[in-house]
Amino acid sequence: MRSSGSGRNDRNDRGAGNQRDDKQGQRPRRPRPEERRYDVGGAPGEGSGGAPRKGRGDAARGGAKGGPRPAQSPPKRGPRSTPARPRELDATIEQRNRDRYAQRPEVKTPKTFPGAEQEGERLQKILARAGMGSRRACEELIEQARVEVNGEIVLEQGMRVDPDHDEIKVDGLTVATQSHLFFALNKPAGVVSTMEDPDGRQCLGHYVNNRETRLFHVGRLDTETEGIILLTNHGELAHRLTHPRYGVKKTYLAAIQGPLPRDLGKRLKDGIELEDGYARADHFRVVENTGKNYLVEVTLHEGRKHIVRRMLSEAGFPVDRLVRTGFGPIPLGDQKSGWLRRLTNTEVGMLMQEVDL
């Protein structure tokens, strides 16, 4: 026997069911995720119900919402249409092409820029490269008629010259336009006057070992003698500076012990007889005197070995210290011991003028 309460519950359940059926009749129920169907097995272009599907194509199926893409079989490779060429044939063709292009005549295109028919370089450019100043300053030198080429004064701008063959002068001094180097070294005492020494002694090469161009010394200085010595790669200039014919003068300061007779200078100028002949000084003077210590200056144009030491020693005054303070027109000045400096273009021109270059 069912109670009245259970009857009321049945009626309520039937009423709620009728209400749900009414609601379902009004709008379709959305399927749950686990109830959804995906068209991964249907024909192309059909949905879950077999109807044509609009929107994304076949390539999109199997994407984020679909299953795995259908496997595609790799294309089948058929037999090669043409057989491979032998390596000997390739080598023959390559050699034939190489010979064909190697025998082609060289085509020289004509120069079309202004002044192409003229050879050489512009004069102001050469002067600027030689250290005479900027191009504008070199043009002013030409305007002032201070530049001459092969003995003739140049008055026009832009003249082309050959620096390897033409002689260029500024204010009468030759301009070193080629790749020549000129240095002055204040040689310390104890340094051998050679670029290399087989005994491993300190030599001139230790002061110029970072130069790409080979340099050589102009003349020599005794090992214990200090002072200026020139280094260059200009062979003709070095030869003339040391040749007795040109008589390039060298100046020395010598420290000796006195007292000195008044006629010492006259004796040196008249000539001191040595074992290899007479030696004469061109100039002599006392620079400093402190008690018995004398500092004298001797100038001569000879270049025999130990010439100054031998002359003063023969006169009765052995040399305690000797410094060469000048080589031709190039003074030592305040250059420190062991320092190497590059000669200016004016100094190079004075040296060339000294030996008629």
CORQUI-V53321 format. One record per pair of residues at least 4 apart in sequence whose C-alpha atoms are under 8 Angstrom apart, sorted by the first residue. I is the first residue (numbers start at 0). J is the second residue. Records with the same first field share a line. If there is no record, write none. Layout:
I->J, J
This chain:
1->5, 6
2->6
3->7
4->8
5->9
6->10
7->11
8->12
9->13
10->14
11->15
12->16
13->17
14->18
15->19
16->20
17->21
18->22
19->23
20->24
21->25
22->26
23->27, 28
30->34, 35
31->35
36->47
37->47, 64, 65
38->45, 46, 47, 65
39->60, 61, 65, 66
41->45, 46, 47, 49
42->49
43->57
44->50, 51, 52, 53, 56, 57
45->49, 50, 51, 52
46->50, 51, 52
55->59, 60
56->60
60->64, 65, 66, 68
61->65, 66, 67, 68
62->66, 67, 68
84->88, 89
85->89
86->90
87->91
88->92
89->93
90->94
91->95
92->96
93->97
94->98
95->99
96->100
97->101
98->102
99->103
110->115, 116
111->115
117->159
118->159, 160, 161
119->159, 160, 161, 162
120->124, 125, 158, 159, 160, 161, 162
121->125, 157, 158, 159, 160
122->126, 156, 157, 158, 159, 160
123->127, 134, 135, 137, 138, 156, 157
124->128, 134
125->129, 162, 176
126->130, 131, 132, 134, 137, 174, 176
127->131, 132, 133, 134, 137
128->176
129->174, 175, 176, 344
130->344
131->136, 137, 344
132->136, 137
133->137
134->138
135->139
136->140
137->141
138->142, 156
139->143
140->144, 145, 146
141->145, 146, 153, 154, 155, 156
142->154, 155, 156
144->152, 153, 154
145->152, 153, 169, 170
146->152, 153, 167, 168, 169, 170
147->151, 152, 153, 167, 168, 169, 171
148->152, 153, 165, 166, 167, 168
149->165, 166, 167
150->166
160->165
161->165
162->166, 167, 176, 177
163->176, 177
166->173, 174
167->173, 174
168->172, 173, 174
169->173, 174
172->345, 348, 349, 351, 352
173->347, 348, 349, 351, 352, 356
174->344, 347, 348
175->179, 344, 347, 348
179->231, 232, 233
180->214, 230, 231, 232, 233, 341
181->229, 230, 231, 232, 233, 341, 342, 347
182->229, 230, 231, 339, 340, 341, 342
183->227, 228, 229, 230, 339, 340, 341, 342
184->226, 227, 228, 229, 230, 337, 338, 339, 340
185->225, 226, 227, 228, 331, 334, 335, 336, 337, 338, 339
186->190, 203, 225, 226, 227, 228, 336, 337, 338
187->224, 225, 226, 336, 337
188->222, 223, 224, 225
189->201, 222, 223, 224
190->200, 201, 202, 203, 222, 223
191->196, 200, 201, 202, 203, 220, 221, 222
192->202, 203, 216, 219, 220, 221, 222
193->202, 203, 204, 216
194->202, 203, 204, 205, 215, 216
195->202, 203, 204
196->200, 201, 202
201->205
202->206
203->207
204->208
206->337, 339
212->232
213->232
214->230, 231, 232
215->230, 231, 232
216->228, 229, 230, 231, 237
217->228, 229, 230, 231, 237, 238, 240, 241
218->228, 229, 237, 241, 302
219->228
220->224, 225, 228
221->225, 304, 305
223->321
224->320, 321, 322, 323
225->321, 322, 323
226->322, 323, 324, 331, 336
227->323, 324, 325, 326, 330, 331
228->326
231->237
233->237
234->238
235->239
236->240, 351, 354, 356
237->241
238->242
239->245, 354
240->245, 246, 247, 354
241->245, 247, 302
242->246
243->247, 300, 301, 302
245->353, 354
246->300, 301
247->300, 326, 327, 353, 354
248->298, 299, 300, 301, 326, 327
249->298, 299, 300, 323, 324, 325, 326, 327
250->296, 297, 298, 299, 323, 324, 325, 326
251->296, 297, 298, 321, 322, 323, 324, 325
252->294, 295, 296, 297, 321, 322, 323, 324
253->294, 295, 296, 297, 318, 319, 320, 321, 322
254->292, 293, 294, 295, 318, 319, 320, 321
255->292, 293, 294, 295, 316, 317, 318, 319, 320
256->291, 292, 293, 316, 317, 318
257->291, 292, 293, 316
258->291
259->263
262->266
263->267, 314
264->268, 282, 283, 284
265->269
266->270, 271
267->271, 278, 279, 280, 283, 310
268->279, 280, 281, 282, 283
269->279, 280
270->277, 278, 279, 280
271->277, 278, 279, 310, 313, 314
272->276, 277, 278
273->277, 278, 309, 310, 313
278->301, 306, 310
279->299
280->297, 298, 299, 300
281->297, 298, 299, 300
282->296, 297, 298, 299
283->295, 296, 297, 298
284->295, 296, 297
285->293, 294, 295, 296
286->293, 294, 295, 296
287->293, 294, 295
288->292, 293, 294
289->293
297->307
301->306
302->306
305->309
306->310
307->311
308->312, 317, 318
309->313
310->314
311->315, 316, 317, 318
312->316, 317, 318
323->331
324->330, 331, 332
325->329, 330, 331
326->330
327->350, 353
328->346, 349, 350
329->346, 350
334->338
342->346, 347
343->347
344->348
345->349
346->350
347->351
348->352
349->353
350->354
351->355, 356
352->356
